[in-house]
Amino acid sequence: MSPSSSRRRQLAAGAALVAAALVTVTVPAGTASAVSTRDAAIARAQANVARHAADFGFGADQGLVVKDVIIDADGSQHVRFDRTFRGLPVVGGDLVVHQDAKGRFKTSSKAAAHDPAVKSTVPVVAAQQSAGHALQAAPQISAATSTPELVVWAADGTPRLAWRTTVTGTGPHGQPAGQVVVTDAATGAQIESYSADEQATGTGHSEYTGDISIATTQQADGSYALIDPVRGHRTRDAHNLSSSSVKATSGTLVTDADNVWGDGRKFSTDRTTAAVDAHANTAWTYDYYKNTFGRNGIKNDGKGATVFVHVGTNWDNAQWSDACFCMMTGDGNGTTDPEQVDLDTMGHEMTHGVTSATANLRYSGESGGLNESTSDIFGTMVEWYANNAVDTPDYLFSDQSTPPWLRRFDKPSLDGASADCWSKTVGRLDVHNSSGVGNHWFYLASEGSGSKTINGYAYNSPTCNGSTVSGIGNQKVAKIWYRALTVYMTSTTTYKGARTASLSAATDLYGAGSAEYNAVAAAWSAVSVS
């Protein structure tokens, strides 16, 4: 059953778009014909990389690892690969091969690394030394363990041997926490450090949204469990587990005797109340991606995620974890902020999983801002899809749990930290603030510039170049952004690259020079991305 209402809080952490003459279809595992088509596309893409080796910077000792395959309605194929060098992962080496229905090469999308070759894959700095450095670089994580992995790091276009070390442990509120620290394997110098959890901290007054329908499963003993038999996700109580060892099997499955759940109150003593919102809003998110883009689950493999409620103690946040393929939600701060399980949160967090499974936008610099913006955009679009009478669709992110809002789209800088316009220094901002450029673009492309009232709320969106922009509606812009994310973007895409990717997507869906194409271009220019 589909839920009929929603709720939301905030954050962090495709392949098929309906359009005029072009409907993208993701190739699922299953039928023999689908498998055959997918395998043939991969084989042709591999041959095209070899045939156009100079274009791809592909040479000796390199390998390709298939990540995703998208087949358009006209048969056009888009095959995404990660790259290896002498068996080591290449960070920033991913690429997409675009080919016609017969497998003939058309064009390519490539991350920063052109030729990832390094002189040696033998590190000068020992793994133990890099592990120790990483622990020192993440003092906010307690009970931490450190796991180094040797990689070719080329996210800036210049390949070098590096240790990518993941630190995992417990955050300040008892939540699972992680940090990735990258160090040069020849000198030991730190290259970059970023969150492994794609999470952000917010403070909010989350409100529940009335009576809703949720999909449950009856057990052999007659009780009911929060297992969605249609979408596959299940909701578990973490019992305030404070260890970073949370796995998909941690805690206990949420059950009930009579299939009537929760009491609809803030700070409820009924632990199933938070589970109702988490379970229902996960379903809304799944349905949005399925019914809008034909995406069958987060990884497009039909598998449902595990959703945890009551994680940590006074943890005023939520996060997506690829490691356990799960959502984790906290209980708020115990005084003003209730459970973090409202609609925007669930849509935002699960979108981090979609991004990870597709373009895998790096959680650092401009690509990190695009990663966060993508989650804000689709978290908001899930809210518009649900169209709940209590949580009215808007362009105010986390307005239900962080009144009046945590972030807003029409003028992001009103939060005091986010960027309205692109500049050379945007990539230095926290990713939740550099995301403002993408959010502002999305609003302008959707609704246009100037003052207006939408669903009872007043907005006033300026442009950075003094232009007047007319919007084409958020559904069209979201479809363009989804295709750009899943077909054209790579792990190191910048805002300039996002403009190129979205214009390619607009061309695919609506045609070059169409009103939609021109609106997308105008909105990018309006936020100083050209």
SESERO-889291 format. One record per residue (C-alpha): x negated, y negated, z. Coordinates in steps of 0.25 Angstrom, whole numbers. Layout:
N
+-------+-------+-------+
!     u !     v !     w !
+-------+-------+-------+
!     X !     Y !     Z !
...
+-------+-------+-------+
This chain:
530
+-------+-------+-------+
!     u !     v !     w !
+-------+-------+-------+
!     0 !     0 !     0 !
!    -4 !   -14 !    -2 !
!    -5 !   -24 !     9 !
!     3 !   -36 !     8 !
!    -5 !   -46 !    16 !
!   -19 !   -49 !    20 !
!   -29 !   -57 !    29 !
!   -44 !   -61 !    28 !
!   -56 !   -66 !    34 !
!   -70 !   -66 !    28 !
!   -81 !   -59 !    23 !
!   -95 !   -53 !    21 !
!   -98 !   -44 !    13 !
!   -76 !   -28 !   -49 !
!   -74 !   -23 !   -61 !
!   -61 !   -25 !   -68 !
!   -54 !   -38 !   -72 !
!   -40 !   -40 !   -78 !
!   -41 !   -51 !   -89 !
!   -35 !   -55 !  -102 !
!   -41 !   -45 !  -112 !
!   -51 !   -39 !  -103 !
!   -48 !   -30 !   -91 !
!   -60 !   -24 !   -84 !
!   -59 !    -9 !   -80 !
!   -69 !    -4 !   -70 !
!   -73 !    11 !   -73 !
!   -69 !    20 !   -61 !
!   -75 !    33 !   -58 !
!   -64 !    44 !   -61 !
!   -60 !    48 !   -75 !
!   -70 !    55 !   -84 !
!   -67 !    44 !   -94 !
!   -70 !    33 !   -84 !
!   -83 !    40 !   -80 !
!   -87 !    42 !   -94 !
!   -85 !    27 !   -98 !
!   -92 !    23 !   -86 !
!  -104 !    32 !   -88 !
!  -105 !    28 !  -103 !
!  -105 !    13 !   -99 !
!  -116 !    16 !   -89 !
!  -124 !    23 !   -99 !
!  -123 !    13 !  -110 !
!  -126 !     2 !  -100 !
!  -139 !     9 !   -96 !
!  -143 !    10 !  -111 !
!  -140 !    -4 !  -113 !
!  -149 !    -8 !  -101 !
!  -160 !     0 !  -107 !
!  -157 !    -5 !  -121 !
!  -157 !   -20 !  -116 !
!  -168 !   -18 !  -106 !
!  -175 !   -31 !  -108 !
!  -161 !   -38 !  -106 !
!  -160 !   -31 !   -93 !
!  -174 !   -31 !   -88 !
!  -173 !   -16 !   -88 !
!  -186 !    -8 !   -89 !
!  -195 !     3 !   -83 !
!  -191 !     9 !   -69 !
!  -178 !     2 !   -69 !
!  -165 !    10 !   -66 !
!  -150 !     6 !   -67 !
!  -139 !    10 !   -57 !
!  -125 !     9 !   -61 !
!  -116 !     0 !   -52 !
!  -103 !    -3 !   -59 !
!   -97 !    -1 !   -72 !
!   -85 !    -9 !   -78 !
!   -78 !    -6 !   -91 !
!   -69 !   -17 !   -97 !
!   -56 !   -15 !  -104 !
!   -63 !   -17 !  -117 !
!   -73 !    -7 !  -114 !
!   -84 !   -17 !  -110 !
!   -94 !   -11 !  -100 !
!  -101 !   -17 !   -88 !
!  -111 !    -8 !   -81 !
!  -118 !   -13 !   -68 !
!  -131 !    -8 !   -64 !
!  -141 !   -10 !   -52 !
!  -155 !    -9 !   -56 !
!  -167 !    -1 !   -50 !
!  -182 !    -2 !   -52 !
!  -190 !    11 !   -49 !
!  -178 !    16 !   -41 !
!  -177 !     3 !   -33 !
!  -164 !    -6 !   -33 !
!  -166 !   -19 !   -40 !
!  -160 !   -30 !   -32 !
!  -155 !   -40 !   -43 !
!  -156 !   -30 !   -54 !
!  -142 !   -27 !   -57 !
!  -136 !   -28 !   -70 !
!  -123 !   -26 !   -78 !
!  -123 !   -21 !   -93 !
!  -111 !   -26 !  -101 !
!  -108 !   -18 !  -113 !
!   -96 !   -16 !  -123 !
!   -87 !    -4 !  -123 !
!   -97 !     4 !  -132 !
!  -108 !     1 !  -122 !
!  -115 !    -9 !  -130 !
!  -123 !   -20 !  -122 !
!  -116 !   -33 !  -121 !
!  -123 !   -41 !  -110 !
!  -128 !   -39 !   -96 !
!  -127 !   -45 !   -82 !
!  -140 !   -45 !   -74 !
!  -145 !   -48 !   -60 !
!  -157 !   -56 !   -58 !
!  -168 !   -45 !   -60 !
!  -171 !   -44 !   -74 !
!  -183 !   -35 !   -73 !
!  -184 !   -29 !   -59 !
!  -198 !   -22 !   -61 !
!  -208 !   -23 !   -49 !
!  -222 !   -19 !   -49 !
!  -221 !   -10 !   -38 !
!  -210 !    -3 !   -30 !
!  -219 !     0 !   -18 !
!  -217 !   -10 !    -7 !
!  -228 !   -17 !     0 !
!  -219 !   -20 !    12 !
!  -215 !    -7 !    20 !
!  -200 !    -4 !    22 !
!  -202 !    -5 !    37 !
!  -207 !   -19 !    36 !
!  -195 !   -24 !    27 !
!  -186 !   -17 !    37 !
!  -192 !   -24 !    48 !
!  -191 !   -38 !    41 !
!  -177 !   -36 !    38 !
!  -173 !   -33 !    52 !
!  -180 !   -46 !    56 !
!  -172 !   -53 !    45 !
!  -159 !   -49 !    51 !
!  -159 !   -52 !    66 !
!  -144 !   -54 !    66 !
!  -142 !   -39 !    64 !
!  -144 !   -30 !    77 !
!  -146 !   -15 !    78 !
!  -152 !   -17 !    64 !
!  -158 !    -7 !    54 !
!  -166 !   -10 !    42 !
!  -166 !    -2 !    29 !
!  -176 !    -7 !    18 !
!  -174 !    -3 !     3 !
!  -184 !    -6 !    -8 !
!  -178 !   -14 !   -19 !
!  -183 !   -22 !   -31 !
!  -178 !   -36 !   -27 !
!  -175 !   -45 !   -39 !
!  -163 !   -53 !   -36 !
!  -170 !   -66 !   -40 !
!  -175 !   -60 !   -53 !
!  -189 !   -57 !   -48 !
!  -191 !   -42 !   -44 !
!  -199 !   -38 !   -32 !
!  -199 !   -26 !   -23 !
!  -191 !   -28 !   -10 !
!  -186 !   -22 !     2 !
!  -171 !   -23 !     4 !
!  -168 !   -21 !    18 !
!  -154 !   -19 !    24 !
!  -153 !   -22 !    39 !
!  -140 !   -16 !    46 !
!  -136 !   -18 !    60 !
!  -126 !   -25 !    68 !
!  -122 !   -40 !    67 !
!  -119 !   -50 !    78 !
!  -104 !   -46 !    79 !
!  -107 !   -31 !    79 !
!  -104 !   -30 !    64 !
!  -112 !   -21 !    54 !
!  -122 !   -31 !    49 !
!  -133 !   -30 !    38 !
!  -144 !   -39 !    31 !
!  -152 !   -36 !    19 !
!  -166 !   -41 !    19 !
!  -175 !   -41 !     6 !
!  -190 !   -42 !     7 !
!  -201 !   -42 !    -3 !
!  -207 !   -28 !    -3 !
!  -221 !   -33 !    -6 !
!  -222 !   -45 !     4 !
!  -211 !   -43 !    14 !
!  -205 !   -56 !    11 !
!  -190 !   -58 !    13 !
!  -183 !   -60 !     0 !
!  -169 !   -61 !     5 !
!  -159 !   -57 !    16 !
!  -144 !   -56 !    15 !
!  -132 !   -49 !    22 !
!  -130 !   -35 !    19 !
!  -115 !   -36 !    24 !
!  -110 !   -47 !    16 !
!  -103 !   -53 !    27 !
!   -99 !   -67 !    32 !
!   -94 !   -71 !    46 !
!   -82 !   -79 !    47 !
!   -73 !   -84 !    58 !
!   -58 !   -83 !    56 !
!   -44 !   -82 !    61 !
!   -39 !   -71 !    53 !
!   -23 !   -69 !    52 !
!   -16 !   -57 !    49 !
!    -6 !   -57 !    37 !
!     7 !   -51 !    41 !
!    12 !   -37 !    38 !
!     5 !   -29 !    27 !
!     6 !   -16 !    21 !
!    -7 !    -7 !    22 !
!   -10 !     6 !    16 !
!   -13 !    17 !    26 !
!   -14 !    32 !    26 !
!    -7 !    42 !    36 !
!   -16 !    52 !    43 !
!   -13 !    67 !    46 !
!    -9 !    63 !    60 !
!     1 !    54 !    55 !
!    -6 !    41 !    59 !
!   -10 !    31 !    48 !
!   -24 !    26 !    44 !
!   -29 !    13 !    37 !
!   -33 !    21 !    25 !
!   -28 !    15 !    12 !
!   -25 !    27 !     3 !
!   -24 !    18 !   -10 !
!   -37 !    10 !    -9 !
!   -45 !    19 !     0 !
!   -50 !    10 !    11 !
!   -48 !    13 !    26 !
!   -49 !     4 !    38 !
!   -56 !     7 !    50 !
!   -58 !     1 !    64 !
!   -73 !    -1 !    67 !
!   -70 !    -2 !    82 !
!   -79 !   -15 !    83 !
!   -91 !    -6 !    78 !
!  -103 !   -15 !    80 !
!  -113 !    -6 !    73 !
!  -119 !    -8 !    59 !
!  -116 !     6 !    57 !
!  -102 !     4 !    52 !
!   -99 !    14 !    41 !
!   -86 !    18 !    34 !
!   -83 !    28 !    44 !
!   -85 !    19 !    57 !
!   -74 !    16 !    66 !
!   -60 !    23 !    65 !
!   -49 !    23 !    54 !
!   -38 !    13 !    58 !
!   -25 !    21 !    61 !
!   -11 !    19 !    66 !
!     0 !    28 !    70 !
!    12 !    21 !    63 !
!     6 !    14 !    51 !
!     9 !     1 !    57 !
!    -4 !    -7 !    60 !
!    -8 !   -19 !    68 !
!    -1 !   -30 !    75 !
!    -4 !   -42 !    66 !
!   -11 !   -50 !    76 !
!   -24 !   -58 !    77 !
!   -35 !   -51 !    86 !
!   -26 !   -39 !    87 !
!   -28 !   -29 !    97 !
!   -22 !   -19 !    87 !
!   -35 !   -15 !    79 !
!   -26 !   -11 !    67 !
!   -22 !   -25 !    65 !
!   -36 !   -29 !    58 !
!   -36 !   -15 !    51 !
!   -22 !   -19 !    44 !
!   -28 !   -31 !    38 !
!   -41 !   -25 !    34 !
!   -34 !   -13 !    28 !
!   -24 !   -21 !    20 !
!   -33 !   -32 !    15 !
!   -43 !   -21 !    10 !
!   -32 !   -16 !     2 !
!   -28 !   -29 !    -4 !
!   -43 !   -31 !    -8 !
!   -43 !   -17 !   -14 !
!   -30 !   -20 !   -22 !
!   -35 !   -34 !   -27 !
!   -48 !   -28 !   -33 !
!   -40 !   -16 !   -38 !
!   -28 !   -23 !   -44 !
!   -36 !   -35 !   -49 !
!   -48 !   -29 !   -55 !
!   -46 !   -14 !   -55 !
!   -57 !   -12 !   -45 !
!   -55 !     1 !   -37 !
!   -60 !    -3 !   -23 !
!   -73 !   -10 !   -19 !
!   -83 !    -2 !   -27 !
!   -72 !     1 !   -38 !
!   -73 !    16 !   -34 !
!   -60 !    17 !   -27 !
!   -66 !    19 !   -14 !
!   -60 !    11 !    -2 !
!   -68 !     4 !     8 !
!   -68 !     6 !    24 !
!   -63 !    -6 !    31 !
!   -67 !    -9 !    46 !
!   -59 !   -18 !    56 !
!   -64 !   -21 !    70 !
!   -79 !   -22 !    66 !
!   -89 !   -28 !    77 !
!   -85 !   -36 !    88 !
!   -80 !   -51 !    86 !
!   -85 !   -49 !    71 !
!   -78 !   -61 !    64 !
!   -81 !   -55 !    50 !
!   -79 !   -44 !    40 !
!   -89 !   -38 !    30 !
!   -90 !   -28 !    18 !
!  -101 !   -17 !    19 !
!  -105 !   -10 !     7 !
!  -113 !     0 !    16 !
!  -100 !     6 !    22 !
!   -91 !     1 !    11 !
!   -82 !    -5 !    21 !
!   -76 !   -18 !    26 !
!   -79 !   -22 !    41 !
!   -70 !   -32 !    48 !
!   -72 !   -39 !    61 !
!   -62 !   -43 !    72 !
!   -65 !   -58 !    71 !
!   -72 !   -66 !    83 !
!   -62 !   -62 !    93 !
!   -57 !   -76 !    96 !
!   -52 !   -83 !    84 !
!   -55 !   -74 !    72 !
!   -47 !   -61 !    71 !
!   -50 !   -49 !    63 !
!   -57 !   -51 !    49 !
!   -48 !   -43 !    40 !
!   -40 !   -53 !    32 !
!   -39 !   -52 !    17 !
!   -50 !   -61 !    12 !
!   -60 !   -54 !    21 !
!   -57 !   -40 !    15 !
!   -57 !   -45 !     1 !
!   -70 !   -53 !     3 !
!   -77 !   -41 !    10 !
!   -72 !   -31 !     0 !
!   -77 !   -39 !   -12 !
!   -91 !   -39 !    -6 !
!   -90 !   -24 !    -9 !
!   -85 !   -27 !   -23 !
!   -96 !   -36 !   -26 !
!  -106 !   -26 !   -20 !
!  -101 !   -15 !   -30 !
!  -102 !   -24 !   -42 !
!  -111 !   -37 !   -44 !
!  -117 !   -35 !   -30 !
!  -120 !   -49 !   -28 !
!  -131 !   -51 !   -19 !
!  -128 !   -57 !    -5 !
!  -138 !   -68 !    -6 !
!  -139 !   -81 !   -14 !
!  -129 !   -85 !   -24 !
!  -126 !   -70 !   -27 !
!  -122 !   -69 !   -12 !
!  -113 !   -81 !   -13 !
!  -106 !   -75 !   -25 !
!  -105 !   -62 !   -17 !
!   -97 !   -70 !    -6 !
!   -89 !   -78 !   -16 !
!   -85 !   -65 !   -23 !
!   -79 !   -60 !   -10 !
!   -73 !   -73 !    -7 !
!   -66 !   -74 !   -20 !
!   -61 !   -60 !   -20 !
!   -57 !   -60 !    -6 !
!   -49 !   -72 !    -9 !
!   -43 !   -65 !   -21 !
!   -39 !   -53 !   -13 !
!   -31 !   -64 !    -5 !
!   -24 !   -69 !   -17 !
!   -21 !   -55 !   -22 !
!   -15 !   -52 !    -8 !
!    -7 !   -65 !    -9 !
!    -2 !   -63 !     5 !
!     8 !   -73 !    11 !
!     1 !   -75 !    24 !
!   -14 !   -75 !    19 !
!   -10 !   -84 !     7 !
!   -21 !   -83 !    -4 !
!   -30 !   -95 !    -4 !
!   -45 !   -99 !    -7 !
!   -48 !  -100 !     8 !
!   -57 !   -89 !    12 !
!   -55 !   -83 !    26 !
!   -44 !   -94 !    29 !
!   -36 !   -83 !    37 !
!   -47 !   -80 !    46 !
!   -56 !   -92 !    46 !
!   -45 !  -104 !    45 !
!   -45 !  -112 !    38 !
!   -55 !  -104 !    29 !
!   -69 !   -98 !    29 !
!   -72 !  -102 !    15 !
!   -64 !  -109 !     4 !
!   -65 !  -108 !   -11 !
!   -60 !  -122 !   -16 !
!   -71 !  -130 !    -9 !
!   -81 !  -120 !    -2 !
!   -89 !  -131 !     5 !
!   -78 !  -134 !    14 !
!   -83 !  -123 !    23 !
!   -96 !  -132 !    25 !
!  -105 !  -122 !    19 !
!  -101 !  -116 !     6 !
!  -105 !  -121 !    -8 !
!   -95 !  -127 !   -17 !
!  -105 !  -128 !   -28 !
!  -116 !  -121 !   -33 !
!  -130 !  -127 !   -31 !
!  -144 !  -121 !   -32 !
!  -144 !  -119 !   -16 !
!  -131 !  -111 !   -16 !
!  -138 !   -98 !   -15 !
!  -145 !  -102 !    -2 !
!  -131 !  -103 !     5 !
!  -125 !   -92 !    13 !
!  -118 !   -83 !     3 !
!  -104 !   -87 !    10 !
!  -107 !  -101 !     7 !
!  -113 !  -100 !    -7 !
!  -100 !   -92 !   -11 !
!   -93 !  -105 !   -11 !
!   -98 !  -108 !   -25 !
!   -91 !   -95 !   -30 !
!   -79 !   -98 !   -22 !
!   -77 !  -112 !   -27 !
!   -79 !  -107 !   -41 !
!   -68 !   -97 !   -39 !
!   -58 !  -107 !   -33 !
!   -61 !  -117 !   -45 !
!   -59 !  -106 !   -55 !
!   -47 !  -101 !   -49 !
!   -40 !  -114 !   -44 !
!   -47 !  -126 !   -50 !
!   -53 !  -138 !   -44 !
!   -46 !  -149 !   -36 !
!   -35 !  -150 !   -26 !
!   -24 !  -140 !   -25 !
!   -15 !  -131 !   -16 !
!   -15 !  -116 !   -18 !
!    -5 !  -107 !    -9 !
!    -3 !  -119 !     0 !
!   -18 !  -122 !     3 !
!   -25 !  -135 !    -3 !
!   -38 !  -134 !   -10 !
!   -47 !  -144 !   -16 !
!   -58 !  -139 !   -25 !
!   -69 !  -148 !   -30 !
!   -79 !  -145 !   -41 !
!   -94 !  -147 !   -41 !
!   -95 !  -153 !   -54 !
!   -82 !  -162 !   -53 !
!   -75 !  -154 !   -64 !
!   -60 !  -150 !   -63 !
!   -58 !  -135 !   -64 !
!   -45 !  -128 !   -67 !
!   -43 !  -114 !   -61 !
!   -38 !  -101 !   -68 !
!   -33 !   -94 !   -55 !
!   -40 !   -85 !   -45 !
!   -36 !   -72 !   -52 !
!   -43 !   -75 !   -65 !
!   -56 !   -80 !   -58 !
!   -56 !   -68 !   -49 !
!   -55 !   -59 !   -61 !
!   -67 !   -66 !   -67 !
!   -75 !   -66 !   -55 !
!   -73 !   -51 !   -53 !
!   -77 !   -48 !   -67 !
!   -89 !   -57 !   -65 !
!   -93 !   -50 !   -52 !
!   -91 !   -36 !   -57 !
!   -96 !   -37 !   -72 !
!  -106 !   -48 !   -72 !
!  -112 !   -52 !   -59 !
!  -124 !   -45 !   -53 !
!  -131 !   -45 !   -39 !
!  -138 !   -58 !   -42 !
!  -128 !   -67 !   -49 !
!  -128 !   -81 !   -45 !
!  -118 !   -92 !   -47 !
!  -122 !   -95 !   -61 !
!  -122 !   -80 !   -64 !
!  -108 !   -80 !   -58 !
!  -103 !   -90 !   -67 !
!  -109 !   -82 !   -79 !
!  -103 !   -69 !   -74 !
!   -89 !   -76 !   -72 !
!   -89 !   -82 !   -85 !
!   -92 !   -69 !   -92 !
!   -81 !   -63 !   -84 !
!   -71 !   -74 !   -88 !
!   -75 !   -71 !  -102 !
!   -72 !   -57 !  -101 !
!   -59 !   -59 !   -95 !
!   -54 !   -72 !  -102 !
!   -63 !   -75 !  -113 !
!   -75 !   -85 !  -115 !
!   -69 !   -99 !  -115 !
!   -56 !   -95 !  -109 !
!   -49 !  -104 !   -98 !
!   -54 !   -94 !   -88 !
!   -68 !   -94 !   -93 !
!   -68 !  -109 !   -93 !
!   -62 !  -110 !   -79 !
!   -73 !  -101 !   -73 !
!   -84 !  -109 !   -80 !
!   -78 !  -122 !   -75 !
!   -77 !  -117 !   -60 !
!   -91 !  -113 !   -60 !
!   -96 !  -126 !   -66 !
!   -87 !  -133 !   -55 !
!   -95 !  -126 !   -44 !
!  -108 !  -130 !   -51 !
!  -111 !  -116 !   -57 !
!  -115 !  -117 !   -72 !
+-------+-------+-------+
